[in-house]
Amino acid sequence: MTLVWLAAALMTSHGLSHIVTIAIVWVRLARPLKRGDESAGPVTLIRPARGLDQGFTQTMGASFALDWEPGTQILFCVDDEDDPAVPELRRLIDAHPDADARLLIGRDHVSANPKLNNIVKGWNAATTPWIIVADSNVDLPRDFVARQFAEWRSDTGVVSQTAVGMEPDGFAGELECAFLNAMQARWLLAGDSIGLGFALGKSLMFNRALVDRAGGFAVLSNEAAEDIAATKMAWSLGLRARLAQKPLHHPVGRRRFADVWQRQLRWARLRRVGVPPAYAFEIFLGGLMPIAYATALAAAGYIPAPAAAAYALIWYGLEVLLTWRAGWPLSWATPFAFIARDLLVIPLWLAGLLGKGFRWRGNEMSTDRPTRSAKPTR
């Protein structure tokens, strides 16, 4: 009987957390967008690139359409002259002669994180007190900078943004969106709404003076993932990491299932090492466990079988409703992608728990604490 009560309690608690997080995000996304105060001054936008991501011209071209009146310095950063991103970035810069935009090429080994090694030249070249780093695979809305400043307060150490998958092509793309949108973005936005914000590497806005106070750019290499390092940097100053009100759009396109698995595994292993308490909780995400509890209770005769079926329908129905309300990709395949995602939660969690290696943009990396080899200059 104790197991019955435990299963019922877990089924109920899972269901309540599912409803509450969806409700919080529903309300958050429905609020009018806020705009930051332009008296904050100009910003430097650093956009690292390696290869041509899905929708590369669209996402990187959006850098030139930002409507931040004080001005935006745009610095594209690439490791190698032979990178296929270089000709396209030069074309974009040439097409916008009035923009304060430059392409910086070269690799400075300041950490075990190749992304930081690419970014540091942009950090050194930045001429403004505010610096935003935005990945090449996210599309920036015109009011992107204003959205960041709208979240900056006196107790803020870094402002970031979640990203949601858009334009999936094929079921693996739908699966990628199922992970990114109704699961990861939902939980991150809900957490931020109650004061539990974590920075995400898709977009990071810093005040250079605060970063210098915390130890300088090199402090971002204290963790294998720069977003986790940025979050902990803010905490070390007694400040918070905040998320912008709405997510950025990440064009997904066609994916292979192996790509989806490897990407989620990389993030899982980084979170396991960087934020162990949050990672321990992740095994309970998704509908697999609570629906299994409901099915077991129905099989044992403790609840009617239709109640277990209704539980599952309501669970995924609420995710579909949030996806529709948020304007995220929604098709006949979406509910099946949710189910496939949830079937992968436990295997993915175990794989993240038991290993430390991962591959990122052609680089073999590890969750071992990185070693800094040099400090960047100013």
Buried (B, 14 or more C-beta within 10 A) or exposed (E): EEEBEEBBEBBEEBBEBBEEBBEBBBEBBEEEEEEBEBEBEBBBBBBBBBEBBBBBEBBBBBBBEBEBEEBBBBBBBBBEEEBEBBEBBEEBBEEBEEBBBBBBBEBBEBBBBBBBBBBBBBBBBBEBBBBBBBBBBBBBBEBBBBBBBBBBEEEBBBBBBBBBBBBBEBBBBBBBBBBBBBBBBBBBBBBBBEEEBBBBBBBBBBBBEBBEBBEBBBBBBBBBBBBBBBBBBBBBBEBBBBBBBBBBBBBBBEBEBEEBBBBBBBBBBBBBBBBEEBBEEBBBBBBBBBBBBBBBBBEEEBBEEEEBBEBBEEBBEBBBBBBEBBEBBBEEBBBBBBBBBBEBBBEBBEBBBEBBEBEBEEEEBBBEEBEBEEEBEE
